[in-house]
Amino acid sequence: MCSNSRKRVEEDYDEVFVVEHALEAIRELSQELDATATE
């Protein structure tokens, strides 16, 4: 049971990591778009 709950926490952490990584990529993309738009 304990290992099962730990596995679930790891899965949730993976999802959070993926979401944060995606947000970071979107932020970088929007910055590049802003840079090209101002040129």
CORLIN-V342652 format. One record per pair of residues at least 12 apart in sequence whose C-alpha atoms are under 8 Angstrom apart, sorted by the first residue. I is the first residue (numbers start at 1). J is the second residue. Records with the same first field share a line. If there is no record, write none. Layout:
I->J ; J
//
This chain:
none
//
